């Protein structure tokens, strides 16, 4: 099963609107189709109930029960409303059970995803706290990158992976001594080579997390310092050999670096940053992503954070 298929499937499963609209469509069409075709397609009511639980897991239990009751009456419509009260109650109980199981599983899934996100943010903040001059760097990169991704019409699952990758892209710096990270003077050749190891260190740190293998997060961590002209590291990939997510993070990462105060310089002016990024499209950066990013800067969808 390809990672693209898995990503598309997950994007559907987390899309509440898809299931909400699907529930109302099925609620209307299934009893009508049964009436017209005179076929027993009552099994589709199970699908209706699952859509109900998945799409409305965030509403109150009484409201969910009320919607479930609507399904029971829709089912009764097949029999022209002629049904014993005991049978209706039995159906209501069984239908409600299916709905509440679906809703509970969906709530549990979203709770786990929320906890994963909170843990990732906490880890990124802990990493950024090692250097007061780059505080919030990972979160800034993640926020810039997800705006680029949305402008490029990537789906919700892809945007979530890019956001997570943005938070964790520098996780490998945990293996770099602080005296090198905080050094105000020019790095020696040996120190620079050590800094260049952080993508590989980050990859080795996270490679055992199964989700990261398929959703593109590992690609971001390992390849965000590759250059479009092939002169980056650690693999020297060129052009579209570099995974798309990593190319997006590369632009966002460089922007935040230039837009942040460092030990050796102050924040660069926005016009200077735009000029520098534009000058390096096709060499350091993917030209298409640069065009999208410059557009977002011009319409002020992306701005330099004032605290930087």
C-alpha positions, -999 to 999 in steps of 0.1 A, spaced: 0 0 0 16 33 -11 22 62 12 1 84 -11 -29 60 -8 -25 59 30 -23 97 31 -55 100 10 -73 75 31 -64 92 63 -74 126 49 -109 112 42 -112 96 76 -104 128 95 -127 149 73 -158 154 95 -176 174 67 -173 144 44 -191 121 69 -216 148 79 -228 154 43 -226 117 36 -249 110 66 -277 133 54 -274 120 18 -277 84 30 -305 93 54 -326 106 25 -316 83 -3 -315 48 14 -352 46 23 -363 62 -10 -341 37 -29 -356 8 -9 -391 20 -18 -383 24 -55 -363 -8 -60 -382 -30 -36 -348 -45 -26 -336 -51 9 -307 -27 12 -312 -22 49 -275 -30 54 -268 5 41 -283 18 73 -253 5 91 -232 27 69 -255 56 76 -250 50 114 -212 48 110 -212 81 90 -233 96 118 -208 86 145 -177 96 125 -192 130 114 -208 141 146 -185 127 173 -180 163 187 -217 170 194 -235 162 227 -248 127 234 -285 139 234 -281 155 200 -264 124 187 -292 103 201 -318 126 184 -300 121 150 -300 83 156 -337 85 162 -341 101 128 -324 70 112 -348 47 131 -378 66 117 -363 66 82 -359 28 85 -395 25 96 -406 45 65 -397 14 45 -425 -5 61 -450 23 57 -447 31 94 -463 -3 103 -441 -16 131 -445 -29 166 -433 -5 193 -411 -33 207 -393 -37 174 -387 0 171 -372 2 206 -350 -27 198 -338 -11 166 -333 22 184 -311 5 210 -290 -13 184 -287 17 162 -277 39 191 -250 14 201 -234 14 166 -234 52 165 -219 56 200 -192 31 193 -183 50 161 -183 83 178 -162 71 208 -136 56 185 -134 89 165 -131 109 197 -103 86 209 -85 90 175 -87 128 177 -75 127 213 -45 107 204 -37 130 175 -40 161 198 -17 145 224 8 137 196 7 173 184 11 187 220 41 163 226 57 174 194 53 211 202 67 205 237 97 187 222 103 215 197 101 242 224 126 222 245 150 221 216 146 258 208 151 267 244 187 257 241 193 290 222 175 321 233 183 337 199 163 311 181 134 307 205 102 297 187 122 290 155 107 255 150 71 267 156 77 297 133 90 274 105 60 250 110 35 279 107 52 294 76 54 260 60 18 251 65 7 283 49 28 276 18 13 240 17 -23 253 19 -16 279 -8 -3 250 -29 -36 231 -23 -20 202 -5 -46 182 15 -52 183 52 -31 152 60 -2 165 40 -4 199 57 -4 182 91 27 162 82 44 194 70 35 212 102 49 183 123 80 181 102 85 219 106 84 214 144 109 186 143 131 196 114 160 206 137 156 178 162 191 165 153 207 196 168 201 179 201 233 160 193 253 192 186 272 208 216 258 241 228 291 259 225 289 253 188 252 263 184 258 295 205 291 304 189 292 341 178 323 338 157 327 320 124 326 282 127 357 263 120 356 237 92 353 209 117 325 227 136 306 232 104 309 196 95 295 187 129 265 211 124 259 194 90 253 161 108 221 173 124 197 161 96 212 125 99 211 126 137 175 138 135 166 110 111 182 84 132 164 97 163 129 96 147 132 67 121 115 42 144 83 61 145 61 43 120 39 72 110 69 94 102 81 68 77 50 71 55 38 107 60 69 126 49 82 138 83 114 118 80 120 133 45 117 168 61 141 160 89 167 144 66 165 166 35 156 201 46 192 213 39 193 199 4 196 226 -23 177 227 -56 211 229 -75 223 197 -58 249 215 -36 232 208 -3 236 181 23 235 153 34 229 135 1 234 162 -25 200 156 -40 190 179 -69 157 195 -81 127 173 -77 148 145 -63 144 164 -31 110 155 -15 84 183 -19 78 186 19 116 192 24 116 218 -3 88 237 14 105 235 48 138 248 32 122 281 22 103 285 55 135 276 75 157 301 56 130 329 59 128 325 97 166 324 100 168 357 82 138 372 100 153 364 134 179 381 155 211 361 158 242 365 179 261 378 149 234 401 133 200 418 138 168 410 120 170 416 82 145 440 66 116 423 49 125 437 14 161 424 19 148 389 28 124 388 -2 153 398 -24 176 372 -10 150 344 -14 141 355 -49 178 357 -58 183 321 -48 154 305 -65 165 278 -88 198 274 -69 190 270 -32 152 269 -35 125 254 -57 114 283 -80 77 273 -77 77 273 -39 95 307 -39 68 322 -61 41 309 -37 60 322 -7 67 357 -22 30 359 -30 21 351 6 46 378 18 32 404 -5 -5 398 6 7 397 42 -5 362 48 30 356 62 46 384 83 77 387 104 67 381 140 73 413 160 90 396 189 118 384 167 
